[in-house]
Amino acid sequence: MSQLEQLPELGMLYVCDITFEEDRKEEGREYFRSIERAKDLPIDVAFIAATASAHFGLIKTLIGFGIKNIFVEKPAVLSIEEYNQIMAISKDCRIATGYILRHADSINALKSILEETKGEGFRMESCKVNYEKYLPVTAEARAMTDLGIFDEMPHIWDLLFNYFDFKAADISLCSSEVQYEEEKKDRAVVGTFVYDLSIGEDKTVVNIHSSFLSSERKRRFEFVYVKGDERRIIAVDLDSPENKDYLTIEGGEGNILLSKEYPSLTKVRNEVNAAMEYFLTGSNPHIALFNTENVVLNLYDEVK
């Protein structure tokens, strides 16, 4: 909500949160605890930013209220069964999923470069994803990320299989390992998850390291492409202390072919603008549509 409030052009009129002490009206906005209050309100677009396990019920409820445009944070639902139920009742609705990395300027530049590199006849040899995030083990942190170390996986898979257009028809889980913090072995709230995926006919290996034990937030996507004796390493580094993302292309013998920086604080506005364009026109090249969630959910079920 704090991020949406930075976009006054949205015209946010109603806020529902079960943690409110009481219902109230304040500065032209209504705050209430029960989602039932939304039933008779003139709502054009609803944004869902609750714990992941609550998404399915909230989407069903809002569709039942007749709300046609729904934006829900990732993952939209937690199983193929929930996905199929929503698909069956949402024929007249537009549902977008909040995969915010799609809306980073650096990620969009990376997407274009990967497509250009492939068009030049290069073949992807490997991909490495490092996704480190520090999560204090508190009750509040658990409530916000009820999926623990599995919370970030949908971001990674959406980029690889829905946005970067990796061929998802032939995916297999090669190996996986979960490392828990010693005193928290009963839950995967914190820890490190390392796994390999084999993708496509070439059986390209994607190595993914996702951690909630890092002392800092640090994310990197690295792709190695080859064509004959030529080799290119294309990478994007996110979350620098300067609030900048860095995109680099390295050629043979360490030659830097490209080095660019992008602001990393534009994602929320980009994402909301893309969602609103989709709701108004039915189209936006960057928005994640709910009907693409099945790729992510199939992997999610397999890994868990």
DATA-V991775 format. One line per field, one symbol per residue. psi: psi as a letter, one per 20 degrees, with the letter a starting at -180 (. if undefined). burial: 1 if it has 16 or more other ideal C-beta (glycine too) atoms within 10 Angstrom, else 0. A space follows every 10 residues. Layout:
psi->???
burial->???
This chain:
psi->hhhhiimhih lohqpppiiq hqqrppljqp pqhphhhigj qmpgpppola qhiigghggg ghghijphop ppqqqgrjrh ggghgghhjk hjqopqpmnh hhjphhhhgg ggggggghhj jqpphrpppp npppopnrhg gghhmiicii highgghggg hhgikqojhn pqogqqppoq pgjkiiqlgr apopqpqppr hilppoppop pjjqirppqp ppppqqociq ppopqpprkq hjlqqppqpp bqkjpohpoq qqpjjjgggg ggggghgghh ijppiiqoqh jjhhgghghg ggg.
burial->0000000000 0000010000 0000000000 1100100100 0010111101 0100110111 1110001111 1111111100 0110010001 0011111111 1111111111 1011001000 0101001111 1110100000 0100101111 1111111111 1111010100 1000000001 0000000111 1110101010 0001011101 1101000111 1111100000 0111111100 0001111111 0000000000 0101001101 1111110110 0001011101 0110111111 0010
